């Protein structure tokens, strides 16, 4: 796949974006372990904000270059010299990235090829689905550095795996392996290293065959469910149902079902 240009600026030397058949593969490439510094976080945020506006992208895969790390964490050398106020600003940068991933209308699949620690685990938590290589290790080791998680780990991890497992991971700072991550619901599935991207691509291609507006509305409703009451979430679902009901894709999808053929959605 050839790199696809983005409107509004050049891509970072730390990020590769390849688009083919409505699937974007975003690869973080900052050797040796893809650690997150301020520049990389900002570039990755802009990448997802740009992707959110693209009508030719229906799903996104996020992964790390190489076999060692998805993202091994935030850049400790950069953080070491920061004041308290500067650390708060750094957390806000990470928070913006997580929100950019969550707010993108396209589902985002984290293909976790190696270490996903600290900020790397937190980026994966902001994605909609997570697939891990058998070699992957996940964790929130920030307490070993004298800080709590700062990119959303204390909030997203308990919502995903429950407060017990989240507390164990965050308060001990210990890593878990891919099999444990699958067992507790932190990742959807575990694959061999060679099957990681093919399986992520298979899921992405399944998604892009669906009605784009229905997918985007479903994603938004799922995220709403994580941060609101059941009553408010059900109201949002009803609104989404009504909005989708007025689309050409709804008419096409139901006509195709009744006519026993594959639907042809507008991909817009």
N, C-alpha and C positions, 0 to 999 in steps of 0.2 A: 504494500500500500504506500502510496506517495504522500508525503506531508501535505496537509491542506492548509492554505493560508487563512488567517483570521482578519476580519475587518478591524481597523482601528489600531494596528500596531503589529510589530514583529513578535515572534515567539521567543521565549527565553532559551538560552543555550542549555538549560537544565530540563526542558520539557519537550517531548516530541508528541505531536498529534497527527494521527493517521486516520483518514475517513474512507470507508469503502462500504457500499451497499447500506448506507444510513446508520452504520455503526462507527463511532469514534473510539479509537484506542489512545488514551492519554498515558504516556510513559514518563515517569519521573527518573531522571538520569543525572544524578549528582554523586559521582564516586567519592568515597568507596561504599557508603551505605545509604545514600539518598537522604541525608539528614536535612531537616528543614531549617533554613535560615530565613531572614526577613525577605530577601529578594525572591527566593523560591516560593515562599508562601504567597506573596503578592502576585507573582506571575501565574501561579496555579489558580489563584482566585480569579484573575482576569480571564484565564482560559475557560473556566466553568461559566463565568458570566457571558463570555462570547458564545460558548456552545449553547447556552440557554436561548439565544436569539436565532439560532440556526434552524431553518425548517428542513434541511437535508440531513439532520441527525436525529435519530429516533431512540438511540440508546448509547450509553457511554461505558467503556471499560477503563478502569483506573488501575495501573500496575506500576511496579518498579523495575528498573533495568537490572539485568544480571540475575544471579540465582541466590545471592546472599540476603538481600533486604528488599522489602516493599518500601518501607520508610522506617529506619531504625530509631527515629525520634527527632526531636528538635536539636539544633546545633548547640551543644553545650558550651563550646568555645565562645560562641556569640553571647549566650545567656550569662556566662560567668561574670562579665563585667557590667551587667545591667543593674541599675538602681531599682527600688521597688516600683516607682512610677513607670520606669521603662519596661519592667516585667509586665505590668498591667497593660501597657500598650501592645506588647508582644502577644499577650493573651487575646487582646481584641483583634489582632491580625488573624490569629488562628480561628477565632470565633467567626470572623467574616468568611473565611474559607469554608468552614463547616456549613454555614448558612447558604453559601453559593451552591454547594453540592446539593443540599436539601431542596433549595428553591428551584433548581433547574427542572424544567418540565419533563426531561428525559430521565428514565431510571438509570441509576449509576451502579455498576457492578464493580466491587473491589476484587481484583485477582491478586491475592496475597501470596507472593512468591517466596517470601523469606521472613526476616524479622519485621514485625509490625509493633513497635514499642512506643510508648508515650504518645507524642503527636501523630506518629504513624498509625497506631491503634485508633486514635481519635478520628483521624481522617476516614478510616475504614468504617467506624461507627456511624459517620454521617452518610455513608452510602446506603443504597436501598437493599442490596444483596451483597454477600461476602462469600467468596470461594477461596479456599486455602490449599496450597501445596502441602503435601505430607511433611515437608521440611519447615513449614512456617512455625514461628513462635510469636505469641502475642502477649502483651502485658502493659501495665501502667506502672513503671518503676520510679515515678517521680519522687516518692518519699525518700528514696535512697539518695536523692540530690538535695533534700531539704525543702522541697516544694510540693504542692499538690498538683494534680493534673490541671492544665490551664486551657486546653482546647476543646472542652466539652465532656471529658471523660467521666466526671462525677455526676453528670446529668444523663448522658445517653447510655452509658453502660448499665446502670441499674434498670433503666426502662427496657433494655434488651434482654438482660440475663437475670434480672431480679436483684434485690439489695444484698442478698447473702453472698453470691458469687462476686458481685461488684465490690463489696467490702473486702473480700479476701484478696482480690487482685490489686485493689488500690492501696489497702492498708499494709499489706505485706510487701508489695512491689515485686512479687515473684512472677515469672513468666509461666504461661501454660502452653502445651503443645497443641497441634492442630486437632488431634482426636478429642482432646478435652474441650477445645473451643466448639467443636461440632456438637458434642454431647450437651453442653450447657446452652446452646442456641446462639453462640457468638458468631459462628459461621454457618452458612446453609449446607455446605458440603465440603468434603476433602477429596483431593485428587492427587494422582502422581504428578511430579513436576512437569512432565511432558504433556500432560492432558489439561493443565491449568488454563491456559489461554484458549485452547479449542473448546473446552466446556463453557468457559465464560462467553465465548463467541456464539456458541450454540444457543445459550439463553438469550443473549442480546438479539440474535436473528429471529428467535421466536417472538420476542417483544416487538420488534419493528414490523412484524407482519400484522400486528393488531392496529386498531383505530387509534391514531396518535392523540386525539383529544380525550378519548376515554382513558387512555393510559395516563395522561397528564392529570386528569381529574382524579383518577384512582390514587395516584401517588400523593397528591395534595391531601386527599381525605385520610389516607393512612398516616401521614405525618401529623395531621390535626388530631388524630386519635391519641397520639402519644403525649399531647400536652393540654388536653381539655377534658371536660366532663363527657360522659356518654351521651347525655341529652344534646349538648352542643355539637358533638361529633355526628350524631344522627341527623341533626338539622342540616349540617354541611353536606352530608351524603345525599340528602333529599334534593338540595339545591344542585349538586353535581349531576344527579340523575336527570333532573329537569333540563339542565343546560345541554347535556349530551343528547337528550331526546329531541332537540331541535336541530341536530346536525345532519348533514348529508351522509356522514359515516354511519349514523344510526339507521337511516333508511337503507343504505347499501348493505350493512351487516345483516339486518333482518330479512331483507329481500333475498340475499344470498343463502341464508339458512333455509328459507322456505322453498327456494328453487334448487336446493341441494348442489350448490357450487361454492367455490372459494370466493370470499369477498375481495373487492378491489377498492381499498381505502384511498383517500386523497393524499395521505402523507404530508399534511400541512399543519 
